[in-house]
Amino acid sequence: MLCKMKKLLLLIFALLLIPVLSFPAATHHAETTALLREKILGMNPPELLSFLLEEGLVLPEDFDVHITEMSEPFVYNKTPLILEGVIDDSHRRYSYEPTNQMLFRIYAIYEKLGVIENG
């Protein structure tokens, strides 16, 4: 009987310990995500585009040809809206298809990084 009681107490202790041990990991992930969001939002247009390209962004043809005139301003202006959850990838916003492609691709990278609010 005493042996069963010890096993039961050990099991209860183990079950209570799991959430306690996982809490620091969840907190660390939230802090890391917040820091990454802050870093992204603090980048200037060329830095931000370079970051996204390093993360795997493939530019649609017109955006690839007109980096300074189109790509840099687009990622710089749309990034805060995407990160705040104002813009998502649920529908086409523009009549110009490369612009929609660019938006969806940027969104996918931020989603992969886990930095979109409520995303």
Buried (B, 14 or more C-beta within 10 A) or exposed (E): EEEEEEEEEEEEEEEEEEEEEEEEEEEEEEEEBEEBBEEBEEBEBBBBBBBBBEEEBEBBEBBEEBBEEBBBEBBBEBBEEBBBEEBBBEEEBEEEEBBBBBBEBBBBBBBEBEBBEEB
